[in-house]
Amino acid sequence: MGPLDRIEDIVAYVEAAKAIPMSRNCKVDRAEIIGMLEELRGELPGELRRADAMLAERDKIIEAGEKEAERIIAEAEDEHARLVSAHEVVVSAEREGHRIVSEARNEAQRLRDEVDEYVDTTLANFEQFLQRALAGVERGRDKMHALREIGSFAGPSQQAEPEKPLPSI
């Protein structure tokens, strides 16, 4: 069960709580709701660690792509230098070397673009998840505060004051 499911459970729990007659308040088991919120709080760091792991994986992919690009470029430059050294193929060697280097750079850029798109999509999804989780927590807190404020209006000070008879005319 993920954090969003936990939030939905908390909201459902509060919505299903027994109403206090003649008020908008309800009865909830404080320990149970606190326990549910603490479980949720315990899960969020895990989600954040997963996001960090995704970023680390992205960095590894980028680094591997850059190393591969450097290797391809080095091979292309070596091949270029070898071809240039032969006098009869100097012109074609230069063209081929430039083509290989250009292809290697294009491939390296393509790999970087793919990795960036993947990471951006993953982070956008995670951002949406966190926004929904935060919105659920805010809704739960707002409901809890609203219920607390409603409960404070029907306090004992209003009940302790005896009713005064109306003046007769």
N, C-alpha and C positions, 0 to 999 in steps of 0.2 A: 504494500500500500504506500503510495507516494504522498508527498506533502500536500498536493492539491486534494487528494482523497481525504486526508486527515482534516483539512480545512472544511471540506464539505460535510464531514461527519460532525464537526464541532457546530457548524451552522444548523445542521439538522437536529442535533441534540438540543440546542437552545430553542429552536422553533417548536420542537415537540415537548418542551418542558411544560409542566402543569401550570396553568394560569392561576393567578391569585384573583379571587372574585372582586369585582368592582374596581379593577385597576388594569393597567397594561403590563404589570409586573408578572414575573413567573418565578417558580421555584426551580433552582438548579443545584445540583450537588457540587459545591465549590471544589472539593478535592478531586472529583471526577473531571471537571472542566479544566482545572489547573493541570491535572495529569495529562489530559489530551493535548493541551497547549505545550507542555514540556516535551512530549513526544515529538510534536511538530518542530519545536525549536531544536531538538536533537537531530532531526533529519536534514534541516537546512544546511548545516556545515558539510554534510555528505554531498549535497547537490553542488555546493560551492567547490568542493574538492574535485568533483567530476569536471566542472568547468575549467579548473586549473589544469587538470590532466589533459583536457582537450586542447588547451592552449600549448601545453608542453608537447603534445603529439603534433600539433601544427608546426611548432618550431622545429621538431625533428624532421618532419616531412620537407619543410622549406630547406633545412640544412642539407638533407640528403639530395634534394633537387639541385641545390647550388653546387654541391660536390660533384654530382653527375654532370652538371653543365660545365664546371671547370675541367673535369676530365675530358669531356667531349671537345671543349675548346682547345685544351692542351694537345689532344690527338690531332685536331684539325690544324693547329699551328705546326706541329711536328710534320704532319703530312705535307703541309704547305711548304715548309722549309726543305723537305726532301725533294719535292717536285721542282722547286725553284732552282735547286742545285744542278739539275740536269739542264744544260744549255739549250738543247733542241726543244724542250717543252716549257720554257720559262713562261710564256704568255698563258698557255692553258693551265699551268700549275697555279699561277696567281689567281686566275678566275676560279679554279676549283677550290683553292684554299679559302678565298673570300666566301664562296658559296657555303662551304662546310662551316666556317666560323659563323656566318649569318644564320644558317640552319640551327646550329648549336645555341646561339643566343635566342633565336625565336622559340626553340624548344624549352629552353630554361625559362623564358618569360611565360610561355604557355603553362608550364608546371607551376610557376609562382601564382599565376592568375587562378588556376584551378584550386590550389590550396587556399588562397585568400577567399575565394567564393565559398568553398566548403566551410571554412572556419567562420566566415561571416554569417552563413545560414545557420550553423550550429549555435553561435552566440545569439543570433536573433531569436531562435527558438527558446533558448535558455532565458533570454531577457523577457520574453512573453510569459514563460512559466513563472518567473519571479514576480512579474507585475500582477499576474492572476493570484499568486499566493499572497502578495502584499495586500491586494484589494480584498481578498477573503479575510485576512487578519483584521484589516481596517473595518470591514463590515461587522465582524464579530465584536470588535471593541466598541464600535459605535452602538451596537445593539445593547451590549452590556452596560455602557454608560447611560444610554437612554433609559434602560430598565432601572438602573440605580437612581437616576434623577426622578423618574416617575414615582419610585418608592419613597423618596424623601418628601414629597408633597403631602402624603397622607401620614405624617408623623404623629407622635403621641401628643404634641402640643395642641393640635387641632381637636383631638378627642377629649382632652382634659378640661377644656373650657365648657362650662354648662351652658345650655341654651337659655337665653333671656326671653321672657314673654314679650310679645308685641304690645305697644301702648294702645289702650282702648280709646276710642273717640267718643 
